[in-house]
Amino acid sequence: MKSFKKYSILSYFFIFFSCSESLDFNQLDDYVSKPIFTAALTYFKVVPAKFFDSSGTIQRNSVTEITNFDVLQNQFIKDNLVKFDLNAQIKNEFDRDATINIQFLNANNVAVYTFSPIFIESKNTNFIYLEEIVITANPTILSTTKIKITAELENTGIQMDVNDPSEFEFKSSVTFYLESSLK
């Protein structure tokens, strides 16, 4: 029985002290959360009739849409946003080339960021666009409250058919990359 007692005491000693390591509660200070999320940005579809005045006789070559975008006014996002990607899918069934211009506007409708113009050839029904914006290089973008998108058609000198069923479709989303620590 004495040997059993010795082995028990020895076993307890090894169990409690052999694999112990001092705990480092400061590890939480080094933890960084890096969530990524994607949200729809804007969507529109236009037909040739949209490029004409109310009488249907005078053609304009551009259409502009302004959308509210207040996600960047959230303080958590403002404090932790590292970068974001603008993703766009464009379908141009028209018989002329198109250019998309995108601007991020502040509350005073002043452009705080202008994207590179997006050129889409006629009849291109599967155009994909991606642009990455790094916040440290463009800090004024955090004051964005609206997005202005202008679709401009090539002026061929020939008026479009107001009844043409062709469509121009623009779908976009943004992917946000955040980094936050527990400090």
GUDO-445689 format. One record per residue: z, y, x of N, C-alpha, C in turn; residue number from 0; residue in three letters. Coordinates in steps of 0.02 Angstrom, whole numbers, plus 50000, padded with zeros to 5 digits. Layout:
% residues N
- Z | Y | X | Z | Y | X | Z | Y | X | NUM | ala
...
END
This chain:
% residues 183
- 50000 | 49941 | 50041 | 50000 | 50000 | 50000 | 50000 | 50062 | 50043 | 0 | met
- 50033 | 50058 | 50103 | 50034 | 50115 | 50148 | 49964 | 50134 | 50170 | 1 | lys
- 49923 | 50084 | 50183 | 49855 | 50099 | 50205 | 49815 | 50132 | 50149 | 2 | ser
- 49827 | 50112 | 50087 | 49793 | 50144 | 50030 | 49813 | 50218 | 50026 | 3 | phe
- 49877 | 50232 | 50037 | 49902 | 50300 | 50035 | 49872 | 50342 | 50092 | 4 | lys
- 49865 | 50312 | 50150 | 49835 | 50347 | 50207 | 49762 | 50363 | 50193 | 5 | lys
- 49726 | 50313 | 50165 | 49656 | 50323 | 50150 | 49647 | 50376 | 50095 | 6 | tyr
- 49691 | 50377 | 50048 | 49688 | 50426 | 49994 | 49698 | 50496 | 50020 | 7 | ser
- 49748 | 50504 | 50062 | 49762 | 50570 | 50091 | 49704 | 50592 | 50135 | 8 | ile
- 49678 | 50546 | 50174 | 49621 | 50560 | 50217 | 49559 | 50578 | 50175 | 9 | leu
- 49548 | 50542 | 50121 | 49491 | 50555 | 50077 | 49497 | 50624 | 50045 | 10 | ser
- 49556 | 50641 | 50021 | 49566 | 50708 | 49991 | 49553 | 50762 | 50042 | 11 | tyr
- 49574 | 50751 | 50103 | 49564 | 50799 | 50156 | 49489 | 50812 | 50166 | 12 | phe
- 49450 | 50758 | 50170 | 49378 | 50765 | 50181 | 49342 | 50795 | 50120 | 13 | phe
- 49365 | 50777 | 50061 | 49333 | 50804 | 50000 | 49342 | 50880 | 49996 | 14 | ile
- 49401 | 50903 | 50009 | 49416 | 50974 | 50000 | 49396 | 51018 | 50058 | 15 | phe
- 49390 | 50990 | 50117 | 49377 | 51033 | 50175 | 49311 | 51019 | 50212 | 16 | phe
- 49280 | 50963 | 50199 | 49221 | 50945 | 50238 | 49160 | 50987 | 50220 | 17 | ser
- 49150 | 51003 | 50157 | 49090 | 51039 | 50136 | 49105 | 51110 | 50112 | 18 | cys
- 49157 | 51136 | 50133 | 49174 | 51202 | 50108 | 49143 | 51256 | 50152 | 19 | ser
- 49124 | 51309 | 50121 | 49095 | 51366 | 50155 | 49122 | 51428 | 50119 | 20 | glu
- 49135 | 51478 | 50156 | 49162 | 51537 | 50123 | 49107 | 51567 | 50078 | 21 | ser
- 49128 | 51589 | 50020 | 49081 | 51617 | 49972 | 49063 | 51688 | 49991 | 22 | leu
- 48999 | 51705 | 49982 | 48975 | 51771 | 49996 | 48958 | 51805 | 49930 | 23 | asp
- 49004 | 51844 | 49904 | 48993 | 51877 | 49841 | 48946 | 51937 | 49847 | 24 | phe
- 48928 | 51955 | 49907 | 48881 | 52010 | 49918 | 48808 | 51988 | 49910 | 25 | asn
- 48797 | 51923 | 49899 | 48729 | 51899 | 49888 | 48697 | 51932 | 49828 | 26 | gln
- 48736 | 51948 | 49778 | 48709 | 51981 | 49718 | 48680 | 52050 | 49735 | 27 | leu
- 48708 | 52083 | 49785 | 48682 | 52148 | 49805 | 48611 | 52143 | 49831 | 28 | asp
- 48592 | 52085 | 49858 | 48526 | 52075 | 49887 | 48475 | 52050 | 49837 | 29 | asp
- 48498 | 52033 | 49777 | 48453 | 52005 | 49726 | 48407 | 52060 | 49698 | 30 | tyr
- 48343 | 52045 | 49694 | 48294 | 52091 | 49665 | 48255 | 52054 | 49611 | 31 | val
- 48256 | 52081 | 49552 | 48218 | 52053 | 49496 | 48149 | 52084 | 49497 | 32 | ser
- 48097 | 52043 | 49488 | 48028 | 52067 | 49492 | 47989 | 52045 | 49430 | 33 | lys
- 48006 | 52072 | 49371 | 47969 | 52052 | 49312 | 47899 | 52082 | 49310 | 34 | pro
- 47854 | 52045 | 49278 | 47785 | 52067 | 49268 | 47770 | 52058 | 49194 | 35 | ile
- 47745 | 52110 | 49163 | 47725 | 52101 | 49093 | 47661 | 52139 | 49078 | 36 | phe
- 47625 | 52114 | 49029 | 47560 | 52142 | 49010 | 47563 | 52166 | 48938 | 37 | thr
- 47534 | 52223 | 48926 | 47532 | 52251 | 48858 | 47462 | 52277 | 48843 | 38 | ala
- 47443 | 52273 | 48780 | 47378 | 52300 | 48759 | 47380 | 52376 | 48769 | 39 | ala
- 47325 | 52404 | 48789 | 47321 | 52475 | 48800 | 47282 | 52509 | 48743 | 40 | leu
- 47217 | 52498 | 48741 | 47177 | 52527 | 48687 | 47117 | 52483 | 48673 | 41 | thr
- 47093 | 52490 | 48613 | 47035 | 52451 | 48591 | 46993 | 52495 | 48545 | 42 | tyr
- 46928 | 52493 | 48556 | 46883 | 52526 | 48508 | 46816 | 52492 | 48509 | 43 | phe
- 46782 | 52498 | 48452 | 46715 | 52471 | 48445 | 46673 | 52526 | 48412 | 44 | lys
- 46615 | 52540 | 48440 | 46572 | 52591 | 48411 | 46502 | 52562 | 48400 | 45 | val
- 46470 | 52587 | 48349 | 46401 | 52571 | 48334 | 46361 | 52635 | 48343 | 46 | val
- 46295 | 52630 | 48347 | 46255 | 52691 | 48358 | 46270 | 52748 | 48310 | 47 | pro
- 46286 | 52733 | 48248 | 46300 | 52786 | 48198 | 46357 | 52831 | 48220 | 48 | ala
- 46403 | 52805 | 48259 | 46461 | 52844 | 48283 | 46440 | 52900 | 48330 | 49 | lys
- 46380 | 52894 | 48360 | 46356 | 52945 | 48406 | 46316 | 53000 | 48371 | 50 | phe
- 46314 | 52998 | 48305 | 46277 | 53048 | 48267 | 46325 | 53093 | 48228 | 51 | phe
- 46302 | 53154 | 48214 | 46342 | 53200 | 48173 | 46345 | 53174 | 48101 | 52 | asp
- 46380 | 53209 | 48058 | 46389 | 53186 | 47989 | 46324 | 53183 | 47950 | 53 | ser
- 46273 | 53220 | 47970 | 46209 | 53217 | 47935 | 46168 | 53157 | 47957 | 54 | ser
- 46186 | 53127 | 48014 | 46149 | 53069 | 48040 | 46084 | 53087 | 48075 | 55 | gly
- 46076 | 53151 | 48093 | 46013 | 53172 | 48124 | 46021 | 53194 | 48196 | 56 | thr
- 46079 | 53220 | 48214 | 46088 | 53245 | 48283 | 46132 | 53196 | 48322 | 57 | ile
- 46102 | 53171 | 48376 | 46137 | 53121 | 48417 | 46176 | 53155 | 48472 | 58 | gln
- 46238 | 53133 | 48481 | 46279 | 53153 | 48539 | 46275 | 53096 | 48589 | 59 | arg
- 46287 | 53111 | 48652 | 46284 | 53059 | 48702 | 46353 | 53034 | 48724 | 60 | asn
- 46406 | 53061 | 48694 | 46473 | 53037 | 48713 | 46520 | 53037 | 48653 | 61 | ser
- 46569 | 52993 | 48659 | 46622 | 52986 | 48609 | 46687 | 52983 | 48648 | 62 | val
- 46738 | 53021 | 48624 | 46802 | 53023 | 48659 | 46857 | 52999 | 48612 | 63 | thr
- 46903 | 52960 | 48640 | 46961 | 52937 | 48602 | 47023 | 52952 | 48643 | 64 | glu
- 47074 | 52981 | 48611 | 47138 | 52995 | 48644 | 47191 | 52953 | 48609 | 65 | ile
- 47229 | 52916 | 48649 | 47280 | 52871 | 48623 | 47348 | 52889 | 48653 | 66 | thr
- 47400 | 52888 | 48612 | 47467 | 52900 | 48638 | 47488 | 52841 | 48682 | 67 | asn
- 47524 | 52857 | 48735 | 47546 | 52806 | 48783 | 47614 | 52828 | 48811 | 68 | phe
- 47667 | 52810 | 48776 | 47733 | 52834 | 48796 | 47776 | 52782 | 48832 | 69 | asp
- 47746 | 52726 | 48853 | 47783 | 52674 | 48889 | 47814 | 52702 | 48953 | 70 | val
- 47778 | 52745 | 48986 | 47803 | 52772 | 49050 | 47858 | 52824 | 49040 | 71 | leu
- 47877 | 52838 | 48979 | 47932 | 52884 | 48966 | 47999 | 52846 | 48962 | 72 | gln
- 47996 | 52780 | 48961 | 48057 | 52739 | 48963 | 48088 | 52745 | 49032 | 73 | asn
- 48152 | 52764 | 49035 | 48185 | 52778 | 49099 | 48188 | 52716 | 49144 | 74 | gln
- 48201 | 52657 | 49116 | 48204 | 52596 | 49156 | 48136 | 52583 | 49190 | 75 | phe
- 48083 | 52590 | 49152 | 48016 | 52580 | 49180 | 48001 | 52633 | 49232 | 76 | ile
- 48017 | 52695 | 49216 | 48005 | 52750 | 49263 | 48041 | 52738 | 49330 | 77 | lys
- 48102 | 52713 | 49327 | 48143 | 52703 | 49387 | 48122 | 52641 | 49427 | 78 | asp
- 48091 | 52592 | 49395 | 48079 | 52528 | 49428 | 48006 | 52507 | 49434 | 79 | asn
- 47960 | 52546 | 49409 | 47889 | 52529 | 49412 | 47864 | 52536 | 49484 | 80 | leu
- 47833 | 52483 | 49509 | 47806 | 52483 | 49577 | 47731 | 52497 | 49575 | 81 | val
- 47697 | 52463 | 49529 | 47625 | 52472 | 49521 | 47606 | 52445 | 49453 | 82 | lys
- 47545 | 52461 | 49433 | 47517 | 52429 | 49373 | 47442 | 52423 | 49380 | 83 | phe
- 47415 | 52375 | 49342 | 47344 | 52362 | 49342 | 47315 | 52381 | 49275 | 84 | asp
- 47258 | 52414 | 49275 | 47220 | 52426 | 49215 | 47166 | 52372 | 49213 | 85 | leu
- 47165 | 52335 | 49158 | 47116 | 52282 | 49148 | 47072 | 52302 | 49089 | 86 | asn
- 47007 | 52294 | 49095 | 46962 | 52311 | 49039 | 46907 | 52259 | 49033 | 87 | ala
- 46891 | 52243 | 48971 | 46834 | 52201 | 48955 | 46788 | 52243 | 48911 | 88 | gln
- 46725 | 52247 | 48931 | 46678 | 52291 | 48897 | 46616 | 52252 | 48878 | 89 | ile
- 46593 | 52264 | 48816 | 46531 | 52234 | 48791 | 46485 | 52292 | 48772 | 90 | lys
- 46427 | 52295 | 48806 | 46378 | 52347 | 48792 | 46313 | 52315 | 48767 | 91 | asn
- 46305 | 52313 | 48702 | 46244 | 52285 | 48672 | 46189 | 52337 | 48665 | 92 | glu
- 46203 | 52399 | 48680 | 46154 | 52453 | 48673 | 46097 | 52445 | 48722 | 93 | phe
- 46041 | 52478 | 48708 | 45983 | 52474 | 48751 | 45983 | 52528 | 48805 | 94 | asp
- 46042 | 52554 | 48819 | 46049 | 52605 | 48871 | 46115 | 52595 | 48908 | 95 | arg
- 46116 | 52619 | 48970 | 46176 | 52613 | 49011 | 46231 | 52658 | 48984 | 96 | asp
- 46292 | 52641 | 49001 | 46349 | 52681 | 48978 | 46398 | 52691 | 49036 | 97 | ala
- 46435 | 52745 | 49032 | 46487 | 52760 | 49081 | 46552 | 52773 | 49043 | 98 | thr
- 46606 | 52742 | 49066 | 46672 | 52753 | 49037 | 46713 | 52794 | 49086 | 99 | ile
- 46743 | 52847 | 49062 | 46789 | 52888 | 49102 | 46858 | 52884 | 49069 | 100 | asn
- 46908 | 52867 | 49110 | 46977 | 52860 | 49085 | 47021 | 52909 | 49123 | 101 | ile
- 47061 | 52946 | 49085 | 47110 | 52992 | 49114 | 47178 | 52981 | 49083 | 102 | gln
- 47230 | 52983 | 49124 | 47298 | 52984 | 49099 | 47319 | 53057 | 49094 | 103 | phe
- 47344 | 53077 | 49036 | 47362 | 53147 | 49023 | 47437 | 53153 | 49015 | 104 | leu
- 47464 | 53212 | 49033 | 47535 | 53226 | 49021 | 47543 | 53258 | 48952 | 105 | asn
- 47603 | 53279 | 48935 | 47617 | 53308 | 48869 | 47577 | 53372 | 48856 | 106 | ala
- 47555 | 53406 | 48909 | 47515 | 53467 | 48902 | 47440 | 53453 | 48903 | 107 | asn
- 47421 | 53390 | 48897 | 47351 | 53368 | 48899 | 47316 | 53384 | 48965 | 108 | asn
- 47355 | 53386 | 49019 | 47328 | 53395 | 49086 | 47321 | 53327 | 49119 | 109 | val
- 47265 | 53314 | 49151 | 47254 | 53249 | 49183 | 47301 | 53240 | 49243 | 110 | ala
- 47339 | 53186 | 49242 | 47383 | 53170 | 49299 | 47353 | 53114 | 49341 | 111 | val
- 47305 | 53078 | 49314 | 47269 | 53026 | 49352 | 47201 | 53015 | 49319 | 112 | tyr
- 47149 | 53012 | 49359 | 47082 | 52998 | 49335 | 47056 | 52935 | 49370 | 113 | thr
- 47037 | 52887 | 49331 | 47010 | 52824 | 49358 | 46939 | 52834 | 49382 | 114 | phe
- 46917 | 52790 | 49425 | 46847 | 52792 | 49447 | 46803 | 52779 | 49386 | 115 | ser
- 46747 | 52815 | 49380 | 46703 | 52803 | 49322 | 46680 | 52730 | 49321 | 116 | pro
- 46676 | 52702 | 49261 | 46655 | 52633 | 49253 | 46584 | 52634 | 49226 | 117 | ile
- 46537 | 52606 | 49264 | 46467 | 52605 | 49245 | 46449 | 52536 | 49218 | 118 | phe
- 46422 | 52534 | 49156 | 46404 | 52471 | 49124 | 46330 | 52473 | 49107 | 119 | ile
- 46292 | 52427 | 49133 | 46221 | 52424 | 49120 | 46207 | 52405 | 49048 | 120 | glu
- 46149 | 52423 | 49023 | 46130 | 52405 | 48955 | 46128 | 52329 | 48948 | 121 | ser
- 46146 | 52306 | 48889 | 46145 | 52235 | 48870 | 46194 | 52192 | 48909 | 122 | lys
- 46240 | 52223 | 48946 | 46292 | 52185 | 48981 | 46349 | 52172 | 48932 | 123 | asn
- 46356 | 52110 | 48911 | 46404 | 52094 | 48859 | 46469 | 52063 | 48886 | 124 | thr
- 46476 | 52060 | 48951 | 46537 | 52030 | 48979 | 46558 | 52065 | 49044 | 125 | asn
- 46570 | 52130 | 49039 | 46589 | 52169 | 49098 | 46665 | 52169 | 49104 | 126 | phe
- 46690 | 52154 | 49164 | 46762 | 52152 | 49178 | 46778 | 52206 | 49230 | 127 | ile
- 46832 | 52243 | 49218 | 46853 | 52297 | 49263 | 46927 | 52290 | 49277 | 128 | tyr
- 46946 | 52302 | 49340 | 47017 | 52301 | 49359 | 47028 | 52356 | 49411 | 129 | leu
- 47080 | 52397 | 49399 | 47100 | 52447 | 49448 | 47176 | 52446 | 49454 | 130 | glu
- 47199 | 52445 | 49517 | 47271 | 52443 | 49531 | 47295 | 52513 | 49550 | 131 | glu
- 47352 | 52533 | 49521 | 47381 | 52599 | 49535 | 47450 | 52587 | 49566 | 132 | ile
- 47460 | 52610 | 49627 | 47524 | 52604 | 49661 | 47563 | 52669 | 49648 | 133 | val
- 47624 | 52663 | 49623 | 47662 | 52721 | 49601 | 47681 | 52766 | 49660 | 134 | ile
- 47699 | 52738 | 49717 | 47718 | 52781 | 49774 | 47660 | 52826 | 49796 | 135 | thr
- 47599 | 52804 | 49786 | 47541 | 52845 | 49805 | 47521 | 52893 | 49749 | 136 | ala
- 47546 | 52881 | 49688 | 47527 | 52922 | 49630 | 47588 | 52935 | 49586 | 137 | asn
- 47640 | 52968 | 49610 | 47701 | 52975 | 49571 | 47693 | 53017 | 49507 | 138 | pro
- 47644 | 53062 | 49505 | 47635 | 53104 | 49445 | 47612 | 53063 | 49385 | 139 | thr
- 47589 | 53003 | 49397 | 47566 | 52961 | 49342 | 47623 | 52943 | 49294 | 140 | ile
- 47685 | 52948 | 49319 | 47743 | 52932 | 49277 | 47753 | 52983 | 49221 | 141 | leu
- 47718 | 53039 | 49223 | 47724 | 53089 | 49169 | 47671 | 53078 | 49115 | 142 | ser
- 47635 | 53022 | 49117 | 47583 | 53008 | 49068 | 47612 | 52998 | 48998 | 143 | thr
- 47581 | 53031 | 48949 | 47600 | 53021 | 48879 | 47539 | 53003 | 48836 | 144 | thr
- 47478 | 53013 | 48863 | 47417 | 52999 | 48824 | 47364 | 52971 | 48871 | 145 | lys
- 47317 | 52937 | 48841 | 47259 | 52912 | 48878 | 47196 | 52937 | 48844 | 146 | ile
- 47152 | 52965 | 48884 | 47088 | 52991 | 48858 | 47032 | 52948 | 48885 | 147 | lys
- 46994 | 52919 | 48839 | 46938 | 52877 | 48858 | 46874 | 52907 | 48829 | 148 | ile
- 46825 | 52918 | 48873 | 46760 | 52945 | 48852 | 46706 | 52894 | 48868 | 149 | thr
- 46668 | 52875 | 48817 | 46610 | 52832 | 48826 | 46549 | 52876 | 48823 | 150 | ala
- 46510 | 52875 | 48876 | 46451 | 52918 | 48880 | 46389 | 52874 | 48888 | 151 | glu
- 46340 | 52885 | 48846 | 46278 | 52847 | 48849 | 46226 | 52883 | 48891 | 152 | leu
- 46184 | 52844 | 48924 | 46128 | 52871 | 48962 | 46082 | 52908 | 48915 | 153 | glu
- 46060 | 52967 | 48935 | 46013 | 53006 | 48895 | 45943 | 52985 | 48914 | 154 | asn
- 45913 | 52943 | 48872 | 45845 | 52918 | 48887 | 45791 | 52963 | 48859 | 155 | thr
- 45811 | 53013 | 48818 | 45762 | 53056 | 48786 | 45737 | 53028 | 48720 | 156 | gly
- 45755 | 52966 | 48706 | 45736 | 52934 | 48643 | 45798 | 52926 | 48601 | 157 | ile
- 45795 | 52949 | 48539 | 45853 | 52945 | 48495 | 45866 | 52873 | 48475 | 158 | gln
- 45930 | 52855 | 48469 | 45949 | 52788 | 48448 | 45935 | 52781 | 48373 | 159 | met
- 45929 | 52719 | 48351 | 45921 | 52704 | 48280 | 45991 | 52704 | 48249 | 160 | asp
- 46004 | 52748 | 48202 | 46069 | 52755 | 48171 | 46091 | 52691 | 48135 | 161 | val
- 46043 | 52649 | 48116 | 46058 | 52587 | 48079 | 46059 | 52525 | 48125 | 162 | asn
- 46050 | 52534 | 48189 | 46051 | 52478 | 48236 | 46120 | 52444 | 48234 | 163 | asp
- 46122 | 52378 | 48227 | 46187 | 52343 | 48224 | 46219 | 52330 | 48292 | 164 | pro
- 46189 | 52352 | 48346 | 46218 | 52342 | 48413 | 46287 | 52375 | 48417 | 165 | ser
- 46329 | 52347 | 48460 | 46398 | 52372 | 48467 | 46415 | 52386 | 48540 | 166 | glu
- 46460 | 52432 | 48547 | 46492 | 52444 | 48612 | 46566 | 52433 | 48600 | 167 | phe
- 46595 | 52384 | 48636 | 46665 | 52366 | 48625 | 46704 | 52374 | 48690 | 168 | glu
- 46763 | 52404 | 48684 | 46806 | 52416 | 48742 | 46876 | 52389 | 48726 | 169 | phe
- 46899 | 52342 | 48766 | 46967 | 52314 | 48760 | 47002 | 52326 | 48827 | 170 | lys
- 47065 | 52348 | 48823 | 47100 | 52359 | 48886 | 47174 | 52340 | 48880 | 171 | ser
- 47203 | 52326 | 48937 | 47274 | 52311 | 48941 | 47300 | 52336 | 49008 | 172 | ser
- 47366 | 52340 | 49013 | 47398 | 52358 | 49077 | 47448 | 52304 | 49094 | 173 | val
- 47452 | 52288 | 49158 | 47501 | 52241 | 49184 | 47549 | 52280 | 49227 | 174 | thr
- 47613 | 52280 | 49208 | 47664 | 52317 | 49244 | 47701 | 52271 | 49293 | 175 | phe
- 47713 | 52297 | 49353 | 47751 | 52261 | 49404 | 47814 | 52302 | 49419 | 176 | tyr
- 47871 | 52274 | 49400 | 47935 | 52309 | 49409 | 47976 | 52275 | 49463 | 177 | leu
- 48020 | 52313 | 49494 | 48068 | 52286 | 49542 | 48134 | 52321 | 49530 | 178 | glu
- 48187 | 52282 | 49516 | 48252 | 52312 | 49506 | 48306 | 52268 | 49538 | 179 | ser
- 48356 | 52300 | 49564 | 48411 | 52264 | 49595 | 48474 | 52273 | 49553 | 180 | ser
- 48525 | 52234 | 49568 | 48587 | 52237 | 49530 | 48636 | 52288 | 49557 | 181 | leu
- 48617 | 52323 | 49608 | 48661 | 52373 | 49639 | 48675 | 52430 | 49592 | 182 | lys
END
